[in-house]
Amino acid sequence: MLLELPSNRTEAWRWSDLSALPALAEATPSGAVPADLPWIECEIAGPRLLFVDGVFVAEKSDPREVKVAAARYKPGTQPLADFAGTQAKAGYVISLGADGATSGLVQIVHVSTGGAAHLSNRIALEANAQASVVETHVGSGWSNTTSVFELGEGARLMRVVRVLKDGGVHTDFAMTSVGEAASYDSIALVTGADSARIENDIVIAGEGAYAEAGGALLARGSQKLEGVTVLRHGVPLGTSRQVWRSVADDRATCSVAARVEVARDAQKTDGEQSLKGLLLDRAGTINAKPELEIFADDVKCAHGATVGELDRNALFYLESRGVTPDEAKALLTRAFVADALDRIGEEAVRTVCYADAEAWFGGAQ
């Protein structure tokens, strides 16, 4: 299948860096798997799935109730998702009936070793079912995932994406339908990859539903990291939050485009957007684009976007108390990123994500 890339002349892709994809799509992966994989230790051990270059590794996994199969995807929604849908070798499929819950945190580790790895995933939660999923991407090459999530009445899903790659490209597209009184939380932490795009298309499909999408983009060098969210309110009494924090050092670029659409019948909608960027070097770039499209007349919607540098007075205060300049800079940056990471509901996952951010602050990434 020919890889047809979106044009940067298209508004939705204006900040995307896809220039490396054709070469990575043709590259031969090395197949080398790290000795230490980034599993999260939890009080209650849950399913664990390992994929290497898009292939499920059964002997190093413990899937339990999680099925491994390439989920079907209806083409025509998004170009890279179309490519993933036809090229995917496998993916995870979680289906939970009424009042069901996965036994512990579901962890999926994706290792890409220099080529292209495509996965197509699906989660379907019936009434009151619950699941928490963490996907961690490491290695190099191109990791490309497409996911479809369907939440029934009162269902709850938390999804955390950790992109800790050494280089290469990561593209992630998720389509979610949130039913009546259901709750969906999607939070991403990106510290690795030369280029990354985290994209959510979320529909509030049932009254009283809640949806949240956001995360933290931490970039240095010449990295280009991007978060894109379209959140559609189609019915009354929906609530949504979008919280993104971007940090750019050196010549790096972080870009966030967040959109909320409120249909005419979606009265009593409550939607908020908070897009904040922090420049650690004036050679860096941060783009923030909040959008509201509202056709209902009884709503509570707000958005805000700011880009700035570390507060010099706060830096001076910390240094006057004996904190070194580098430590003072890191402390203030941690506090800035906390707005996004504190929203992770699972304590073990939140702790690990803070450790990932600490590694980035220390220059380990």
C-alpha positions in Angstrom: 0.0 0.0 0.0 1.3 3.4 -1.0 1.9 5.7 2.0 0.1 9.0 1.2 1.1 11.6 3.7 -1.2 14.6 4.6 0.0 18.0 3.4 1.2 20.7 5.8 -0.9 23.0 3.8 -3.9 21.4 5.4 -4.8 23.2 8.6 -5.1 20.0 10.7 -1.6 19.0 9.8 0.1 22.4 9.6 2.6 21.7 12.5 3.2 18.0 11.8 6.6 16.7 10.8 6.1 13.6 8.7 9.2 13.9 6.6 10.9 10.8 8.1 7.9 8.4 7.5 8.6 7.2 4.0 12.1 6.0 4.8 11.0 4.4 8.1 8.1 2.7 6.3 10.7 0.9 4.1 13.4 0.3 6.8 14.2 -3.1 8.1 13.9 -3.3 11.9 16.8 -4.8 13.9 14.5 -6.8 16.3 16.7 -6.0 19.3 14.6 -5.8 22.5 15.8 -4.0 25.6 16.7 -6.2 28.6 14.7 -4.0 30.9 11.1 -3.2 29.8 9.2 -0.3 31.3 6.5 -2.3 33.2 4.8 -0.5 36.1 4.8 -2.4 39.4 1.3 -2.3 40.8 -0.3 -3.5 44.0 -2.7 -5.7 41.9 -0.9 -7.2 38.9 -3.0 -7.0 35.7 -2.7 -8.0 32.1 0.6 -7.3 30.3 1.1 -7.3 26.6 4.4 -6.9 24.7 4.5 -6.0 21.0 7.8 -5.8 19.1 7.7 -4.1 15.7 3.9 -4.6 15.7 4.1 -8.3 16.5 2.7 -9.8 19.7 5.3 -11.6 21.8 3.2 -14.2 23.6 6.1 -15.8 25.7 6.8 -12.4 27.4 3.1 -11.4 27.9 0.3 -12.2 30.3 -2.9 -11.2 28.4 -5.5 -12.7 30.7 -8.9 -11.4 29.5 -7.3 -9.1 26.9 -7.6 -10.5 23.3 -4.8 -10.0 20.8 -6.1 -9.3 17.3 -6.0 -6.6 14.7 -9.2 -4.6 15.3 -11.3 -3.6 12.4 -11.1 0.0 11.4 -13.4 1.9 9.1 -11.2 3.6 6.5 -11.5 7.2 5.5 -11.2 9.0 8.8 -7.5 9.9 9.1 -4.7 9.1 6.6 -2.2 7.5 9.0 -5.0 5.6 10.7 -6.0 4.2 7.3 -2.4 3.0 6.8 -2.3 1.4 10.2 -5.7 -0.3 9.7 -4.4 -2.1 6.6 -0.9 -2.8 7.7 -1.5 -3.8 11.3 -0.3 -7.3 12.3 -2.1 -7.2 15.7 -3.3 -5.1 18.5 -5.3 -5.4 21.7 -9.0 -5.9 22.0 -10.8 -5.4 25.4 -14.5 -6.2 25.7 -16.2 -6.0 29.1 -19.8 -6.8 29.8 -22.1 -5.0 32.2 -20.6 -4.3 35.6 -17.3 -5.8 34.5 -13.8 -4.6 35.3 -10.3 -5.7 34.3 -8.3 -7.4 37.0 -5.8 -4.7 37.6 -4.0 -2.2 35.4 -3.7 -3.2 31.7 -0.2 -2.6 30.5 0.9 -2.6 26.9 4.6 -2.0 25.9 5.4 -1.3 22.3 9.0 -1.7 21.2 9.9 -0.5 17.7 13.4 -1.3 16.5 14.1 0.9 13.5 11.3 0.1 11.0 7.5 0.7 11.0 5.1 -0.9 13.6 1.4 -0.5 13.0 -1.2 -1.5 15.5 -5.0 -1.4 15.5 -6.8 -1.5 18.8 -10.3 -1.6 20.2 -12.0 -1.3 23.6 -15.7 -1.8 24.1 -17.1 -1.3 27.6 -20.7 -2.0 28.3 -22.8 -0.5 31.1 -20.8 0.3 34.2 -17.7 -1.6 33.1 -14.3 -0.2 34.0 -10.7 -0.4 32.7 -7.4 1.4 33.1 -4.9 1.1 30.3 -1.3 2.3 30.0 0.5 2.2 26.7 4.3 2.7 26.7 6.3 3.2 23.5 10.1 2.7 23.5 12.8 2.2 20.9 13.2 3.9 17.5 11.6 3.7 14.1 7.9 4.6 13.5 5.2 3.4 15.9 1.8 4.1 14.5 -1.4 3.2 16.5 -5.1 3.5 15.7 -7.6 2.9 18.5 -11.4 2.8 18.7 -13.0 3.1 22.2 -16.7 2.7 22.9 -18.1 3.4 26.4 -21.6 2.4 27.4 -23.8 3.9 30.1 -21.8 4.6 33.3 -18.6 3.0 31.9 -15.2 4.3 32.9 -12.0 4.2 31.0 -8.6 5.8 31.8 -5.9 5.6 29.1 -2.4 6.9 29.6 0.1 7.0 26.7 3.9 7.2 27.5 6.2 8.0 24.6 9.7 7.4 25.8 11.4 6.6 22.5 15.1 7.2 21.7 14.2 8.7 18.4 12.1 8.1 15.3 8.4 8.9 15.0 5.3 8.1 17.0 1.8 8.7 15.7 -1.3 7.9 17.8 -4.9 8.3 16.7 -7.9 7.5 19.0 -11.6 7.7 18.3 -13.9 7.6 21.3 -17.6 7.5 21.9 -18.7 8.3 25.5 -22.1 7.1 26.5 -24.6 8.3 29.1 -23.0 9.2 32.4 -19.8 7.5 31.3 -16.3 8.9 31.9 -13.2 8.9 29.6 -9.8 10.2 30.6 -6.9 10.3 28.1 -3.5 11.6 29.2 -0.2 11.6 27.3 3.3 12.1 28.3 5.8 12.6 25.5 9.5 12.9 26.3 11.1 10.9 23.4 10.8 10.6 19.6 12.2 13.0 17.1 8.6 13.7 16.0 5.3 12.7 17.7 1.6 13.4 17.1 -1.0 12.5 19.7 -4.5 12.9 18.3 -8.0 12.4 19.9 -11.4 12.5 18.3 -14.0 12.3 21.1 -17.8 12.3 20.9 -19.9 13.0 23.9 -22.8 10.7 22.8 -24.8 10.4 26.1 -26.2 12.8 28.5 -24.2 13.5 31.6 -21.0 12.1 30.1 -17.5 13.3 31.0 -14.4 13.4 28.7 -10.9 14.6 29.3 -7.9 14.8 27.0 -4.5 16.3 27.4 -1.0 15.7 28.7 2.5 17.0 28.8 4.9 17.5 25.8 8.5 17.8 26.9 10.8 18.6 24.0 14.5 19.5 23.5 17.0 19.5 20.8 15.2 19.6 17.4 12.2 17.5 18.5 8.7 18.3 17.2 5.9 17.2 19.4 2.2 17.7 18.8 -1.1 17.2 20.5 -4.4 17.4 18.6 -7.9 17.1 20.1 -11.4 17.5 18.7 -14.1 17.1 21.4 -17.6 17.0 20.1 -20.6 17.6 22.4 -23.7 16.2 20.7 -26.1 15.9 23.6 -27.1 17.9 26.7 -25.3 18.0 30.1 -21.9 16.9 28.8 -18.7 17.9 30.5 -15.2 18.1 29.0 -11.7 19.2 29.9 -8.6 19.7 27.9 -5.4 20.4 29.8 -2.1 20.5 27.9 1.3 21.6 29.2 4.2 22.1 26.7 7.8 22.6 27.5 10.3 23.5 24.8 14.1 23.7 25.2 16.9 24.4 22.7 15.3 24.6 19.2 12.5 22.2 19.9 8.8 22.8 18.9 5.7 21.9 20.8 2.3 22.4 19.2 -1.2 21.9 20.6 -4.5 22.3 18.7 -7.6 21.8 20.9 -11.1 22.1 19.6 -14.5 21.9 21.2 -17.7 21.6 19.1 -21.1 22.1 20.8 -24.1 21.1 18.7 -27.4 23.0 18.8 -29.1 20.4 21.0 -26.2 20.1 23.5 -27.6 22.5 26.1 -26.0 22.7 29.6 -22.6 21.8 28.2 -19.6 22.5 30.4 -16.3 22.7 28.5 -12.9 24.0 29.4 -9.6 24.2 27.7 -6.2 25.1 29.2 -3.2 25.3 26.9 0.0 26.5 28.5 3.5 26.6 27.1 6.9 27.1 28.8 10.0 28.2 26.8 13.3 27.2 28.5 15.2 28.7 25.5 14.1 31.5 23.3 15.2 29.5 20.3 12.4 27.1 21.0 8.8 27.3 19.6 5.5 26.7 21.2 2.2 26.8 19.2 -1.2 26.8 20.9 -4.5 26.9 19.1 -7.7 26.7 21.2 -11.0 26.7 19.4 -14.6 26.8 20.4 -17.5 26.3 18.0 -20.8 26.7 19.9 -24.3 26.4 18.4 -26.2 25.9 21.7 -27.2 29.0 23.8 -27.1 27.6 27.3 -23.5 26.5 27.8 -20.5 27.2 30.1 -17.4 27.1 27.9 -14.0 28.7 28.4 -10.6 28.5 26.9 -7.2 29.9 27.6 -3.7 29.8 26.0 -0.5 31.2 27.3 3.2 30.9 26.4 6.0 32.3 28.6 9.3 31.8 30.3 10.2 30.9 33.9 9.5 33.6 36.4 12.7 35.4 37.1 11.6 36.5 40.5 10.8 32.9 41.5 14.2 31.8 40.2 15.9 34.6 42.2 14.0 33.6 45.3 15.0 30.0 45.1 18.6 30.8 44.3 18.7 33.2 47.3 17.7 30.2 49.5 20.7 28.1 48.3 19.1 26.3 45.4 21.4 26.1 42.4 20.2 27.7 39.1 19.7 24.3 37.4 17.7 22.9 40.4 15.6 26.1 40.6 14.8 25.8 36.9 13.9 22.2 37.3 11.7 22.8 40.3 9.6 25.4 38.5 9.3 23.3 35.4 8.1 20.3 37.5 5.4 22.5 39.1 4.3 23.7 35.6 4.0 20.1 34.3 2.2 18.9 37.4 -1.1 20.4 36.2 -1.3 17.8 33.5 0.2 14.7 35.3 -1.8 15.2 38.5 -4.9 14.3 36.5 -3.8 10.7 36.2 -6.1 8.7 38.5 -4.0 5.6 39.1 -1.4 6.4 41.8 1.2 3.9 40.5 0.9 5.3 37.0 1.1 8.9 38.1 4.3 8.1 40.1 5.9 6.5 37.1 5.0 9.4 34.9 6.6 11.8 37.3 9.7 9.7 37.3 9.7 9.8 33.4 9.5 13.6 33.6 12.3 13.7 36.2 14.5 11.7 33.8 13.8 14.3 31.1 14.5 17.2 33.5 17.8 15.5 34.3 18.7 15.2 30.6 18.4 11.4 30.6 16.0 11.3 27.7 
